[in-house]
Structures are given as C-alpha cells and as structure tokens.
Amino acid sequence: MGQFFESGVIALQSIWANKLRSFLTVLGNIVAVTSIIAVVSLIQGLNSSVEDAIVSQVGADSFMVDRYPITRSEEEQDAVRNNPRVTVDDARAIREFAPSVASVMIQARGSAPMAYRGNELESAQVQGVTREYATLPTTNIERGRVITPAEFDAGRLVAILGADAADRLFESVDPLGKRMSIAGLPFTVVGIAEKKGSVFGQSQDEYAIIPLPAFQRLFGSRRSLNLVVRPLDPTLTRTAMDETTVALRIERRLRPSEPDNFGIFSSDTFLGIYDQATAGIFAVLVGVVGLSLVVGGIVIMNIMLMVVTERTREIGLRKALGARRRDIVWQILTESITLSTFGGIVGTTIGFLVAMLIAAVSPLPAIVEPWSVGVGIGITAVVGLFFGLYPAMQAASLDPIEALRRE
C-alpha cells in the first residue's frame, strides 16, 4: 500500500510539473466521458419519463382492452382492420366470466374545444369514463373532488380538469365550481387532477374527465370504447388477462381456430415495445460516443511512451539503486491511471452540467444515476490501466547501464 501511495505521489508531481501537457493528454477522455454521462443521463431521463407516462395512463396493476392489438406490419394491420368495436357488452362479459377481475372501467377518448370566458383550448383531450374511475390508483385529485357514482350514472355535466387545462383556461381564477364549455355544452368543474408533466415536450395535462353518458352526448354512442381492467390483486394480473381473453372470446362467439379480434395491453406491453424500439438506437449511440475513449486511451499511451523516453536516465538510475521491475511498472501505470481517472472525474462533472443544461432549455428530461458516474470514472481508470501497460513494460525492460548512458 505504501509503495502504491509513493508511486501515486510521484505520478501527481509529474502531472503537476507538466500541467498543460497533462491536460491535453486527458482532453480526449474528458470529451468522451462528458458525452457518455450526458447521453446516458438523457436516456435515463427519457426512459423514466416514458415509463411514468405509460403507467399513469394504464396503471401498474391494470391492463387495457382495445379494438385493435399491436401490429408490426401492413399484413397484420389489414388482418385486424375489421375488428368489431369494444362495447359495454364486452365489459359486462368480463365482469361475469373473469373471477380474478376486481373492476372494469369503460372509457372513450376524443378531442374538442374548451372555453371559459375569453380563454379557449382549440383541441383538448376529452375522456369519458364510468364510475370505476374513482377507484383506480392512477386517479389523483389535487384539488376539489372526484365525480360521484350518481353523477357518473346520470351523465351529469361535470368535469375534472388536467392541471395545464385549468391553468390555461382559468389563469388566476379558481376553477372549482365554475362553468366552462366543452364542445358547446356547459360543464361544471368539480376537481383538478394532479400534474403529470410532459413527454417529448407534449403536455399530459390538457384534458378533461367527464361521465361516459355526457361524452356520448358530445361524440355519439357509436364510438369504440376502451376498457381498463383491474385484477383483484397485482399478482393475479396474468390470470386476469387470460380470463378476460376467454370472456371476450365467449361474448364474441369466436371458434377455437379463430384468432382474437381484440387487443389486450398492460403497461409492461407498452414498455416492452418502447424498449425494443429504442434499445438498439441507444446502444449504438453510447457505442459511438464510447469510441472516443479508445482515441483518448491511444493518446495517453503515446504520451506515456514519450514520458518513458524523456525519463530514461531517471528510470535507469532508479533501477541501478535497486528498484525492481514491478516498481517501475507501478510508477508508470499509476501515472497513466491517475491521468485517465482525472479526465474521467472532470468529464463526469461537465457531463452532469451539460445534461442539466439540455434538460433546462429543451423538453428532454435528464436523470444522473449514481451508477453512471461510477461507470464513467471506472472506465477511464481501466483505459488508463490498459493503455498504460505497454509503456510501463517498456520502461521496466530498460537496461540500467544503457539507460544511464543515454543523453
């Protein structure tokens, strides 16, 4: 340990004596680690933002039934084009034939203009839902109250607004109890939902939740519905999905040989699709950025070879005075690792600042994970070890007599 410490002190003295050369040596590592930390931070932030958006829409312990399954080709799209609409009868069948299901919420989505006095949203999302909405874990009301079961069943003209919709329409006025218009019909605001944020700069909070019968007054009753199904227990999600599939096949009178004419999705389904779509892109992006570490390592190796040449007499003198091969190897390796790790620490700091700056001036979120900092610094230490090994072996193999003769 003492020997390693002594070698470290010698390495730091050498680095400090040649500050400009040391900085230029690790510049490649600084740029590489800055890029890696910034890219990984943005990727982590994007992944977290997308995951939160998906879970907030579907729910961690719920799944959705839709008219169409996920398709990956035109042939698959053509095969499901004539799928029947999801109806209230489908929801009834799930409640009847799926014992692992706790609740089935029926919902429909559309877009319509919203207005309050002189303020207007030209096209905001409108969601029509049934009374089960109030029992979902994703239902978070920041102010006011949820719509009551009686209001849901009667189709009263009441609404829960998303945070951004409330801010843009009412500005400094308290929205609760006020009347606003949705597609020309007057709705009373009874609640403001908790803010969800944005994804890719697109707000998730410009919407209104209204009872499904009221929605059907606005958009008609022939629109296809979605079902949000919640199992009795999160551990029964897979069982509930299987029972839902059977219930829908029974309701739709599908033969055993016929494929499902509906789609069932959980949050894991959407996250899996997102991961498949982005994993390759992210891997290539990080790989390309990581190539600059190799360039930085080659620069370090060249500089260390030059250092060995400059200090040939010093190395020869140390060997003549009894320094062993491993002492010389440790000295050069320590200097190489110290240089490279210093570049990693500086690059990590700058990368963190760059990621935060990008997150501040753009819609891209950023999260700096502790493991990415450790990996960034650890990789530069490995680079210093790997690319410093050859110069260290060259130095250790010098003949002390020949080294002392060299001018």
N, C-alpha and C positions, 0 to 999 in steps of 0.2 A: 504493500500500500504506500509506504514511504517512497519507494522507487518511482511509482506511478505519479505521486504528487510532485516529486522533484522534476520528473520529465515534463509534467504539466507546467510547472513554473518556468522551466527553460523555454518551452513552446510559447508561453504567453509573452515572455521577454522578447523572443524573436519576432512574434507578431507585432508587438508594440513598437519595436525598433524599425519595422518596415510597414507603417500603418497604411500608406497608400497602396502598396503592392498587396498587402493582405486584403484590403477592401476590394480591389479589383479582382483578386483571386476568388473571393466568395460571392462576387456580384451575380454570377450565374445561379448559384444556389439561392440567393435572396430572391431573384426574379422567379425561379422555379417554385419555391415554397410559397411565395406570395400568391402566385397563380393557383397553386393547388389548394391552399387554405381558402382563398376567395371562391373558387369554383365549388369546392366541397360544401362550404357554408351556404352558398346559394342553392345548391342541390338539396341539402338537408332542409333548408327553409321552405323550398318549393314542395318537397315531399310531405313535410308536416302540414303545410297549408292545404294541399290537395286532400290529404288524409282527413283533416278536420272537416273540410267541406263535404266529403263523401259521408263521413259518419254523421254529420249534422243533418244531412238530407235523409239518409236511410236509417241510421241508428245502429249502434254497435251490436245490439242484441235483437235486431229486427231484420226483415227482408221484404222485398217488393215483388209484386206480381204485375206484369205489364203485358200489353198486347203482343209485343214483339220480343223475341230473345235477342241476344247479342249475335250479330252477323259479321263475318270477316271477309266475305266475297259477294260479288253480284249474284252468283248462283244461290247462295244461302238467302240473300235478300229477296230474290224472286220467289223462293220456296215458301217464305212466310208472309208474302205481301197480302194474301187474302185471309190472314188470321182473323177470327171474329173479335169484336170489341170485348173488353173486360166489362162486366156488368154487375149490378147489385146481386143478381142470382149467383154469380161466382163467389161473392163474399159470403152469401148465405150457405153455400155448399161447403166452404172451408170451415165455417163455424160448426156445421153439422157433422162433417166426416173427419175432422182433424182434432183429435182429443188433446194433442200437445200444444194447441194454439190457445193463447190467452185472449187475444183481441185481434180484430181485423178492422182497420180504418180504411174507409173509402175516400179517395181524393181525386181531384181533377185539376188540371192546370190550364191557364190561359193568360193572355195579356190584354190590358185595357187601359185607357186613360184614367188618371185620378186627378182630382182637383179639389182645392179648398180656397175659396175666395179668388184671389188673383194668381195663385200658385198652381202649377199643373205639372204632372208627370205624363208625358205623351204615351208611353207604353211600359207599364209596370206589370210585374207578375202578380197574378191573382190565383190563389189556391182555394178551392172549395173542398171542405173536409167534413167528416162526420164526428159524432160526439166522442169517439175514441181518441181524438187528437189531444184532449185534455189529459189523458193518462200516459202519453208517450214520454219516455225520459228526455227526448230531444225538445220537449216543449218547455221553454224557459221564458217566463214573462218578467220583464224588468220592472214595469210599472203597470198599474191597473189590474185587470183580472182576465181569466180565460172566459171563453164563451160557455154559457151554461148548457147542460144537456137539453133543456126545454127550448133554448134559442136555436140549438143545432137542429132539433127535430122539426121545429116550426119554420125554419128557414128565415129567421128574423134578419133584418138588415143591420147587422152589427159586424165589426171588423177588428182584427188585431193587426197592427201595422209593424213592418220592419223598421229598425232604428233609422236608417237613411231615408226611407219614405216619409217617416214622421218629421224628420228634420227639414227635408226639402219642402214639404207641403205646409207645415205649420210654423217653421222657423222658431221664433221665441215664444209662440203661443203654446200653452199646454193643450195637447191633442185630446186628452181624456174627456169624454162626454161631448166632444164637438162632432158636428155633422159634416161629412165630406161626400163627394160624389165619386162613384166608380162606374164608368160607362153610362153616366147619366142618372143612375139611381142613388138616392141618399142613404149613406151608411153612417151609423154612429160608432165612433172609435171607443172601444172598451179596454184595450190593452196595447202596450208597446213591447215587442219581443226583444230579447237580449241580443246585443250586437254580435254578428258572426264574422265580420271583416270582409275581405275581398280576396279573390283568386285571379291572378294574372291582371290585376287592376280592375276586375269586374266586381262590382258590389254584390254581395249576397243579401243585402238588407233593404232592397227596394221591392217590397212585396206587401200584399195584404192577405190575411187568412179570413175567410168568410164561411158560413154554413153551406154545405153542398146544395141544398134546395135553392138558396139565394144565388149560388154560382150558376145553377141550371136556368134560372130566370134570365141571367145575363147572356149565357152562351148556348142555351138549348140543352135538351136532355139526351141527345144522340151522340154526344162526345164520348170517346173511350175513356174509361176510368183507370186508375191505378189503385192497387191495394197494398197497404203497409201492414204486414202480418207480424205480430209479436208472440213468441212462444211463452209458455208458462215459466220457463227457466232458460237462461242463456245456454246451458249445457244441452238443452233439447232442440237447439236451432236446426241441426241437421235432420233430426227426426221430424220436426215440424215442417221442414221443407219437403221431405218425402211424403208426408201425409197430405200436404197441400197439393202436391203433384197428383196424387191419387184422387183427391176430392175433385179437382178440376177436370181430370180425365172422365170421372164418373158423370159430372154435371154436363160435360160436353159430348158424352156418349162416344168416346174415342175407342176404336178397336185396339187390341194389344199390338197389332202390326203398325198402327198409325203413329206418327211422331207427335210430340206435344205441339199444340198450336197456341202456345203462350210462352212467356219468359219469366223465370224466377231469378232474382238477383239479391245477393246480400252485399254488405259493404266490402267484404273480402273479395267478392267477384269483381267489383269495380277497381279495388286496389290492385288485384292481380293483373287486370288489363292494363292499368296505368304502369305498373312495374315492368310488364313485358314490353310496353311501348317505349319506355324511357331507359331501361337498364342498359341496353346496347349503346345508346347515344351517350349516356353519362360515362360509361366505361371508356369509350373511345375518347371523349373529351378529357377525362382525367389522364388517360394514357398518353395523349398527345402533349398535354402540359407536363407530364412526368418525364418526357424525353429530354426536356431542358435540364433535368437533374443529371442525366448522363453527360450532357455537354459540360455542365458545371463540374462534374467529377473529373472529366478529362483535363479541364483547365487546372484543377487542383493537382493532378498527377504531374502535369508539365511543370508547374511552378515548383513542386516539391523536388522534381529531378534537378531543376536549376538550383534549388537551395542546397541539395546534396553536392552539386558541383562547386558552388561557392564556398561551402564549408568542408571541403575535402581535408584540408590541413587540420581543422579543428577535430574532425572525426578521427583522423589518423592519430592525433595527439591523445585523444581520449582512449583509443584502443591501446596505444603504447603504454598508457598509465594504468591499464588493467581493465578497461571497460569491456564487457562481454558483448557478443553479437546481439543478444536479446536486449541489452541496454541501449544499443544504437537503434535497433528496430523500434523499441518503445519510444525513444526520443522522437524519431521521425513520424511514427504513427500517431503519437499524441499530438504533435503539431498539426498534422493533417486532419485528425478528428476534431480538434479544437477549432481550427479554421472553418471546417464544414459545419459544425454544430452552431458556431456563432452566426454563420449565414442563415441556418435554419431558424434560430431564435429571432433574428431581425426580420426574416421573411414571414414568419408566423405573425409577428406584431403588425407588419404592414398589411398582410393579407386580411387580418381581422378588421383593420381600419378600412380597407378597400371594400370588403363585404358590407360593412355597416353603412358606408357612403352610398353604395349602389342601392341598398335597401331604403335609404333615406330619400333618394332622388328618383326612384323608379318603383313600379308596382311589384318588383321581385322581392320576396322576403328572404331573410338570411338568418341562419342559426349556426353559431360556432359551437360545435360539440367538443368536449374535453378530449375525446379520443382522437379527433382530427389534429389537435395541437400536438399530442403525444406522438402520433404517426409522423407528422411533418418534421418534428425535431429528430425523432428516431431514425427516419430515412436518411436525413443528412449525416447523422453520425455513421450509419452504415456505408454511405457513399464515401465519407472521409476515410473509413477503415479500408474499404475495397480498393479505392484508387490511390491510397497512400501506401498500400502493401508493397507494390513494386519498387517505388523509390526507397522505402525502408530496407528492403532486401538488398538493393544496390548499394546502399550506404554500409550495411552490415558486412558486405562481402569485400569491402575495400581492404587492400593490404596496407598495414600501418606504415611500413617503410616507404612504399611507393606514394602513399598519401602525403607523408611529411616532405618528400622530395618535390611534390608538385607546387608550382608557384601560384 
